[in-house]
C-alpha cells in the first residue's frame, strides 16, 4: 500500500532535509496543464510507490524553464504554479517538490542533479519520467541516462511513452494551440478534463448589469493565449459549481480595451467582488464581435446563453479535479 499523507505536502528549496520523507517515488516533469501524458507519468509513479510501499511525489520547476531561457518571449502557461499544484493534489500524490529554476539550476550538470537533488537531498527510491523529458545543463539529462544510472544508484526507473489521441501526441504546446484557436473540446480531450483559470473578481464598468447580464470580471495573465470569444463555462463558487457563459476579449462594441474575462453566472444572485473563482471552459460558442447597437448585442447575448446552457447540459459533471494545498 502507498503510505497515505495527512495532507498534500509541498517541499521547496528551503525545506529542511530532516522534514523530507525519505525513499519516496517521484514523477519528474514541468507538468504545465497536467495533461494525459503527464498523468501517465504520475500514474506510473503511484503504481511504483504502491509496489514499494512508499509515498509518491511530483518533482517540478518554478518558474517554468521557458521563462528563464526566453524571458522576453510571451509565455502562455496552461497552469500557473498554484493551479498546477492544485491539480497535482487531486491525483493521489502525497505532495510535490517545487525546485526553483534559476541560473544555478540551469547550469547544474545532469549527473549532479541526479546525485545531489534526487538522491542525496530527496533520497528517492524510484522515478517516473516521460520519454522526452530532458534536464541538466545543456539538456544532457534524459530518460536513457536515468535508466543507465539506476542499477548503480539502487533506484527503479519507469519511462512512459507518448500518449496519442487520433494519432497525434498529446503535449502542452498542442493544447496551447488548441486554446488559441478556440478548440476547447480538443484541449479538454488532451487534458483529460476542462482547462480552467482562477482569479479574484474585480470591479468593471458594470455595463453587464445595465444589459441584464451582470458579470464577474477576472483579469487573466497578460500572456494568456486563449482565443477571444464567447464560451460556455462552469464556475466554482463556495464549493459548488454553477453554469455560466463568459466573454474573453477586448469588448470591441464599447472600449476595445485590455483583455478581460467577463462571466455571467446563470441563476445566481450574490456579491462576488473580491472572491477568487475557478472557471472551467466547457465549450466555444463564437468569436468576439462588434455590434452596431445595444439591442443587437442583447439579442446575441440571449442566443449565446441558450447555446451555453445546451453545451453545459451535455457535460453535467465536467470540472477539473482539484485538491487542497496549504
N, C-alpha and C positions, 0 to 999 in steps of 0.2 A: 504493500500500500504506500502511496505517496504521503509523506508527512504533511498534515494539514497546517496551514498558517492561521494564527488568530486574526490576522489582518493582512492586507496587501502591503508588503514591506518594500520601501524604496531605499536603495543603497546608493550613496553618492561618493564622490572622491574624498570627502572629508569624514565619511563614516568610519569610526574606529574599527580596525581589523577584528578586534575582540567581539564586535557586535555583528559580524558577518557569519551566517550559518556555513559551516564547513561541509564540503562534499556535495554541494548542490550540482544539479544538472542545469546547463544554461542553453538557451536558444539565443544565437548571436545574429544581430542584424540591425538595420536602421528602422525598419518596421513603419515606414510612413504610410498611413492608411490602414495598416494591418489587413491586407487583402488575403485572398485564398492561398497564395503562395507562402506568405508569412505564417498563416495559420497552420499550414502543413509542417513548417519548421517547429512551431510551438507544439503541435500535437506530437511530433517525434520526440521532443524534449520531455513532454508529460509522460509519454509511454516509457521512455528510458528511466525517468525518475520513479515511476511506478514499479518498474522491474528491479531497480536498485534500492528502493525504499528511501529515496532522497527527495528533498524539495526541488522544485523546478522554478528557475528564474529566467527572465529575459535580460540580455545584456544589450543595451542600445546607447546611442550617442546623441548629445545635445551641445550646441546647436547641430543641425544636420550638417554633415561634412560638406555638402554642396555650398553652404553658406560661407564656410571657411575658404574653400578653394576658389569660389566665384562670388566674392562679396558684393560686387556691383550688378550682378545679374539677378533679375527678379526671381524669387523662389516661391513658386506656388506649392505650398505644403498641403497635403491632404489632411494632416492632423498636426496641430502644434503639440508641444510637449505634454500639456495636461490632457488633451484629447487622446493622445497615444497611450498614456499611462492608464486612463480610464478604460480604454478598450482592452489593454493588456490585463487589467484587473478583472475583466469579465471573462477571461479564458480559462480560469482554473489555476493559473500560475500563482506561486506563493509571493512573488514580488518581482521587482525589476532593479537592475543595476544600471544607473544612468551615469555614463562616463562623459566628462567634459571633452569636447572635441576642439582642441586649440592647436597652437604651433607645436607644443610638446608632443601631443598625441599624434599629430600628422607626421612628425619626424621620428616616431618610435619604430624601430625595425620590427618586422613581423615576429621574429623569434623572441625578441624581448617582450613584446606584447603578450605572447603566449606564456612565457616563463614568469614574468613579473605580475601582469594584471590578472591572468586567468588562473595560473597555478599557485603562485606564492600568495597573492592577496585574497583571491576568492576560494582557492582550494577546491576547484571543481573536480567532479568525478566523471563528468561526461558533457558533451556538447553536441548540439544540433545546429546545422547551418544550411543555407540554401546553396545550390550548385554554383551560383555565380557571385557569391559574396567574397569580396577581397578586402584586405585590411593591412595595416602597417605601412611604413614608408615606401612610396612608390607602388603601393597596392600589390606588394610581393606576396603577402599572406593570402592563402587560398584554401579551399576545402581539401585539395590534394596534400598540401603541407600539413594540415591538421591530421589527416589520415596517416601520413608517414611518421609523424611525431607521436601518435597515440600510444604505440607499444612502449616507447621509452618513458613517456610521462605517466603511464598507467591509467589512461582515461579511455572512455568509449567515445566514438565519433559517429554521428549519423548525418549523412549528406542527402538532402532532399532534392529530387529533380524538379524541373519547372512544372508548373501547373498550367494546363492548356484549356481554353474554352473555345470551341469552334476552331480548333487547330491554330489558335493564337495564344502565345504565352501571356499569362497574367503578369502585369507589372505596375508599379506605381506610375510610371510615365504614361502607360496606356490608359490608366484611369484618369489622369490629369487631362489627357487629350479628349477623352470621352466627355468629361465635365465641361471642358472648354467649348465643345460642340453641342452641349445640351443633351447629350445621350445619357440621361440619368439611369435608365433601365440597364444599359450596358455597364455603367460604372457599378451599379448595385450588384449585378451578377459577378463581376470580378472581385468586389469587396466581400461578397457573402452576406451583405446587408446594406441598408441605406447609408450613403455618405451623410455626415452631419457636421454642423458648426455650432459653436457656443459663443455667447456674449451677453453683456449687460444691455438691457433695454434703455435706450436714450430718448430724450425729447427730440421731436422733429418739428416740422411746420404745422402739424395737426390738420393737414388737408384731408386726410382719410376720414377723419371724424366728420368733417363737413359733407363728405361724399357718401356717408353712411357705411364706410368701411374703416373704422379706427384700426390703426396698425401698431404693432410692437416693432420698433426700429432698432436694428443692430448694425454697427459698423464692422465689416469684416476686414481681415488683413488686406492692406493695400495691394499685395501681390496675389490675392485670390484670383484665379483664372476662370472661375465659373462663368459660363455664358450668361450674358444679360438677358433676362426674360422673366416669364411667369411660371411658377412651379406649384404643384401640389405638395404640401409639406405636412409633417406631423411634429407637434410641439410638446415638449415635456415641461409641465408647469406643476410644481409642488408634488412631484411623484406620480402624476397622472399624465396620460397622453391625450392630446387634443388635435383634431384635424384642422387644417387651415390652407390658405392659399397665400403665396408670397411673391413679391416682385423684387428682383435684384437688378439694379441698374442705376441710371442717372436721371430718371424722371424727365424725359425729353418734352413732355407736354407742359412742364412747369419751369424747371430751372436748369436742367442738363448739368447738374452738379456732380459732386463726388459720389461714387457708387455706394449704395445703401441697400440693406436687406430690410424690406418692409413686409411684415407678416400680419395678415388678418386671421385671427383665430375664430373658427366657427363656433357659434352658440356659447360664447364666453363673455362674462362681464366681470370686470375687476381691474385694479390698478397694477400694471406690470412694470412701471418705471423703476429702474434700479435692480430688478430681478435679473438673474442670469438664466437664460433659456437655452435648451438644446433643441435645435431644429433639424429634422431629418428630411432629406429631399426624396420624395417618392416618385414624382413624375414631372416631365417637362410639358408645358401646355403651349406656349407660343413665345416668339421673340418680343422684345420690348418695342413698343410702337409710340409714335407721336400722334395725338388726336387733335382734331380741329376745334372741338368743344367739349364741355363738361358732360353733356347728355350722352354723347357718343362714348365717352370714357366710362361712364357709369354702366351703360348698356353692355360694354365689353367686360367690365368687372363682374357683372351678373353672370355673363356667359362663362368667364374664367372660373368663377366659384362653382358653378354647376359641373364643369368638367373636372375640377379638383375633387369635388365630392365623389364623382364616379370613379376616379382613379384610386382614391383612398378606400372606397368601399370594396374595391377588388384586392386591396392589400391591408386587411384589417389589423394585422399584428406586426406590420413592418416597423421596426425600430432597432437601432443598434443595441447590443448587449453591453452595458456599461457597468463597471464595478466602482466601488468606493475607494478613493485614495485620500491619504492624510493631507 
